Amino acid sequence: MLKMGMPLGAVQNALKKEGRDANIINLDPEKPMSRQLQPKVEETKKEVTKLKGGNVARKRIHWNKIDESKLSADSFWNQAKEHSSLQLVGLDFDNEEFASLFTSPVKNHSNSEKPAAAASKVASKQKVQLIDGRRRMNGSILLTKFKVDYKTLARQVNAMEYIEAEGNELRGMLQLLPTKDESLALRSYLPPQDAPQSEIDEAIAKLGECEQYMAVMLDVPDVKDKFQCMVFRAEFVHLAESIKDGTKLLIEACESVKNSERFRKVLLYALKLGNALNTGGANEEVTAITLDSLLKLAEVSQTEHLVD
Amino acid sequence: MSIVQKNDEDVLKLSDDFVPVKAAERVSMEMLAQQLKEVQQGIELVKNVAKRHLPDSDVPVVDLPDDDILAATPMGQFALSASSTTQLLANDYADVKSNFADLLQFFGEETTMTPEVFFCTINTFVSLFDQTHKELKRKEEAKVSTQSVQYELNIHQYELSIHYYSF
């Protein structure tokens, strides 16, 4: 699975689901398994004893993995791999501190008087977060405007149906589609596509708002193009009106200039006045003038006042 | 301005003819062309995507004309209607281009001049024209009031002189 490019965390999750020891993935395939497993078992025993027999949940980092095939031979990561083991084994660290920082005891409510619903409520609040915090926050703000269920939204996007949304909102949703890395993280978190639907739905329900949206959009084919079409559709009327208004204004302006008798008279007066002023000069008896020459009349007039 | 005023009072209302020109100087032909291109490209994208994702049908779509294929989906239907709207917009744009080219030719201006520059020149001239007219009007009013003061003074002096001679 690792060779296929699956992230380590995803492989460990898959092993756990099958009821196997997730740590087996960290072992060296060249050495005998029994020898490698022994100290681990002891360590685990110690931890368990320290936590007085309670179950522990280790915190997980859903980070984005760089595909090894993309790394150059002299990259830091390859050097790091060659020089040391990538596990904590052999490092000096305090087990207790490790446990206090990165694990939390899972309380068993089966004997308590509190109803199971309360426990599930707490669990439901702990959403799985797989994407960047800022992106998640912005996405959640955008998505709260849409009360529609994400599955329905995905179906509408797939069929490119009309969605009552502004162009910029759809553009926001387009930008919120999972990136390559986010898709990988989601795929590694979600059960395989051939898993029972209920299992997939359950996994999606545990995700945060944004991640839920991304998870359902993962399965919409050609989703980016479909969103672009929907954005275009939402913005088309405005864009078409803008072009129509622009062309209308220009046509009206052209007609008003061309048909203005008054303007023709002004041009004629200006020409006559200019010719009178220029008598005896180089520009004597001019028959046509550029329109910006009209602005020079004002300059002449102002100069005259200055001279006065 | 005074020549115009003395010869043709009606020409002073030049700005009344140019109301649409005021807004036209803010319209860019280049921008219109770009928007039109954007719309045409958008429609092509929509058509392609709509054709790629057709609902399951018993009729083999390859045998159908493009318009019939597009009419099968909501997005395809939109593409068809948007396409005809855009054709009208393209015709309007072509009209503007030819009207403006005619206008430049009519006034003997350079064919490369843009509508922004052309209409801006006219607007600047019209506002200077109106400004000068107001200035002239103000001066005339001042002159008239000076004259009336002078007239009253003259009458007063005349009355005084009558009074003097009556003695």
Contacts between the chains, C-beta under 8 A, distances in Angstrom:
chain1	res1	chain2	res2	distance
A	158	B	53	7.8
A	159	B	55	7.7
A	159	B	73	7.5
A	159	B	74	7.4
A	160	B	49	7.3
A	160	B	50	7.0
A	160	B	53	7.1
A	160	B	73	6.8
A	160	B	74	6.6
A	160	B	75	3.9
A	161	B	74	5.7
A	162	B	74	6.3
A	221	B	53	7.5
A	222	B	49	6.8
A	222	B	52	6.7
A	222	B	53	6.6
A	225	B	45	7.1
A	225	B	49	4.8
A	225	B	52	8.0
A	226	B	49	6.2
A	226	B	53	7.3
A	228	B	45	6.3
A	228	B	49	7.8
A	229	B	45	6.4
A	229	B	46	4.6
A	229	B	49	5.1
A	229	B	50	7.3
A	229	B	75	5.7
A	230	B	75	7.9
A	232	B	42	4.1
A	232	B	43	7.9
A	232	B	45	6.9
A	232	B	46	6.0
A	233	B	46	7.1
A	233	B	75	7.0
A	233	B	78	5.4
A	233	B	82	7.8
A	236	B	39	7.1
A	236	B	42	7.1
A	236	B	78	7.8
A	236	B	82	5.5
A	239	B	35	6.0
A	239	B	38	7.0
A	239	B	39	5.8
A	240	B	39	6.7
A	240	B	82	7.8
A	240	B	85	5.6
A	240	B	86	7.2
A	240	B	89	6.2
A	242	B	35	6.4
A	243	B	32	5.9
A	243	B	35	5.1
A	243	B	36	5.9
A	243	B	39	7.1
A	243	B	89	4.9
A	243	B	92	7.6
A	243	B	93	7.2
A	244	B	89	6.3
A	244	B	92	6.7
A	246	B	27	4.6
A	246	B	31	7.4
A	246	B	32	4.9
A	246	B	35	7.9
A	247	B	32	6.6
A	247	B	89	7.2
A	247	B	92	4.0
A	247	B	93	5.7
A	247	B	95	7.2
A	247	B	96	4.9
A	248	B	92	7.5
A	249	B	20	6.4
A	249	B	23	5.4
A	249	B	24	5.0
A	249	B	27	5.3
A	250	B	24	5.6
A	250	B	27	5.5
A	250	B	29	7.4
A	250	B	32	8.0
A	250	B	96	4.6
A	250	B	99	7.5
A	250	B	100	6.7
A	250	B	115	5.8
A	251	B	92	7.6
A	251	B	95	6.3
A	251	B	96	5.7
A	251	B	99	5.8
A	252	B	20	3.9
A	252	B	24	7.3
A	253	B	20	4.7
A	253	B	21	4.6
A	253	B	23	7.8
A	253	B	24	3.4
A	253	B	115	7.5
A	253	B	119	5.8
A	254	B	96	7.5
A	254	B	99	4.3
A	254	B	100	5.6
A	254	B	102	7.7
A	254	B	103	4.9
A	255	B	99	7.4
A	256	B	17	5.7
A	256	B	18	5.9
A	256	B	19	7.3
A	256	B	20	5.1
A	256	B	21	6.0
A	257	B	18	7.2
A	257	B	21	6.4
A	257	B	103	6.2
A	257	B	119	7.9
A	257	B	122	6.4
A	258	B	102	7.6
A	258	B	103	5.6
A	258	B	106	6.1
A	259	B	17	7.9
A	260	B	14	7.4
A	260	B	17	4.0
A	260	B	18	7.0
A	262	B	10	6.7
A	262	B	11	4.8
A	262	B	13	6.7
A	262	B	14	4.7
A	262	B	17	5.6
A	263	B	14	6.3
A	263	B	17	6.5
A	263	B	18	7.7
A	265	B	4	7.9
A	265	B	8	6.0
A	265	B	11	5.0
A	266	B	4	6.8
A	266	B	11	5.9
A	266	B	14	6.1
A	266	B	129	7.3
A	269	B	3	5.7
A	269	B	4	5.6
A	269	B	7	7.3
A	269	B	8	8.0
A	269	B	11	7.6
A	273	B	3	6.3
A	288	B	108	5.4
A	290	B	108	7.6
A	290	B	109	6.4
A	291	B	107	6.1
A	291	B	109	6.5
A	291	B	118	7.2
A	291	B	121	5.1
A	291	B	122	6.6
A	291	B	125	7.3
A	292	B	121	5.1
A	294	B	121	7.5
A	294	B	125	4.5
A	295	B	121	6.9
A	295	B	124	6.0
A	295	B	125	5.9
A	295	B	128	7.0
A	298	B	128	4.7
A	298	B	132	7.2
A	301	B	1	7.8
A	301	B	132	7.1
